[in-house]
């Protein structure tokens, strides 16, 4: 049974309006968290676009070296990279006018997150998108 998110639930609202997710750091290794989480989100109807220069395709989707190379509109960037890589990802997301940024558990950069918010990007930091989706839907 699918439940509608609570009206005051910003994360539920964000997940409801998101369709296409670029996953930065998505690995084809099924043992990596990025793979399992992306596979789950894909199974729930989200379009997953891998962003990883070391992969040609993951989960049946072509992989891109950078966010800028993706030839279609992306609603959200989901980051599975170490925190030190977040500032450059934020700068690229701002340039591309991507609506939301999700930093997975353990990925924390308050300064970069604030820069993204100041540019009008919705930010979720240090949370697992799979856990948050499963808790709501």
C-alpha positions in Angstrom: 0.0 0.0 0.0 1.4 3.4 -0.9 0.8 6.2 1.6 0.9 9.9 0.7 3.6 11.8 2.6 2.6 14.1 5.4 2.1 17.6 4.1 4.7 18.9 6.5 7.2 16.3 5.5 9.8 18.0 3.4 11.7 14.8 2.5 8.5 13.0 1.5 7.5 15.9 -0.6 11.0 16.0 -2.2 10.8 12.3 -3.0 7.3 12.6 -4.4 8.3 15.3 -6.9 11.6 13.7 -7.9 11.6 11.5 -11.1 15.3 11.5 -12.3 18.2 11.0 -10.0 21.8 11.4 -11.0 23.9 9.2 -8.6 27.4 10.5 -8.3 29.8 7.7 -7.3 27.4 4.9 -8.4 29.4 1.6 -8.7 28.6 -1.5 -10.6 29.8 -3.6 -7.6 26.7 -5.1 -6.0 28.5 -5.0 -2.7 28.7 -1.2 -2.7 26.0 0.8 -0.9 25.5 3.0 -4.0 24.5 0.0 -6.0 21.9 -1.4 -3.6 20.4 2.0 -2.9 20.2 2.9 -6.6 18.8 -0.5 -7.4 16.1 0.0 -4.8 15.2 3.5 -6.0 15.1 2.3 -9.7 12.7 -0.6 -8.6 10.5 2.1 -7.0 10.2 3.9 -10.4 12.9 6.5 -10.3 15.1 7.0 -13.3 18.7 6.4 -12.1 21.6 8.0 -14.1 25.0 6.9 -13.0 27.8 9.5 -12.7 31.1 7.7 -12.4 34.1 8.1 -14.8 35.2 4.5 -14.0 31.9 2.9 -15.2 30.4 2.6 -18.7 27.0 1.5 -17.5 25.3 0.5 -14.2 21.9 -0.9 -13.7 21.2 -0.9 -17.4 21.9 2.9 -17.7 24.7 4.6 -19.5 27.2 6.2 -17.0 28.5 9.7 -17.4 31.9 11.1 -16.3 30.3 14.3 -14.9 26.9 15.8 -14.2 27.5 18.3 -17.1 27.6 15.4 -19.6 24.1 14.1 -18.8 22.0 15.0 -21.9 18.7 15.3 -20.0 17.1 17.1 -17.1 18.0 15.8 -13.7 15.7 16.5 -10.7 18.1 15.4 -8.0 21.8 14.6 -7.4 22.5 11.8 -4.9 26.1 11.8 -3.7 28.0 8.6 -2.8 31.4 10.3 -2.7 33.6 11.3 0.3 32.8 14.7 1.8 35.8 16.4 0.4 34.3 16.0 -3.1 31.1 17.7 -2.2 32.1 21.4 -3.0 32.9 20.6 -6.7 29.6 18.6 -7.0 27.7 21.5 -5.5 29.3 24.0 -7.9 28.3 21.8 -10.8 24.7 21.3 -9.5 24.4 25.1 -9.2 25.6 25.7 -12.7 23.2 23.1 -14.0 20.3 24.5 -11.9 19.5 21.1 -10.4 16.6 21.3 -8.0 17.8 19.1 -5.2 20.9 17.6 -3.7 21.0 14.5 -1.5 24.2 13.7 0.5 24.1 10.1 1.7 24.9 9.0 5.3 28.4 10.0 6.2 28.6 12.6 3.5 28.7 15.9 5.3 29.8 19.4 4.2 27.8 22.1 6.0 29.5 25.0 4.0 28.8 23.4 0.6 25.3 22.5 1.7 24.6 26.1 2.7 26.1 27.3 -0.7 23.6 25.0 -2.5 20.7 26.2 -0.3 21.7 29.9 -1.0 21.5 29.0 -4.7 17.9 27.7 -4.3 18.7 24.0 -4.1 16.9 21.7 -1.7 19.5 19.8 0.4 19.3 16.7 2.5 22.5 15.8 4.2 23.9 12.7 6.0 20.7 10.6 5.4 20.1 7.4 3.4 17.6 8.0 0.6 16.6 4.3 0.6 15.8 4.4 4.4 13.9 7.7 4.0 11.9 6.4 1.1 11.1 3.1 2.8 10.0 5.0 6.0 7.5 7.0 3.9 6.2 4.8 1.1 
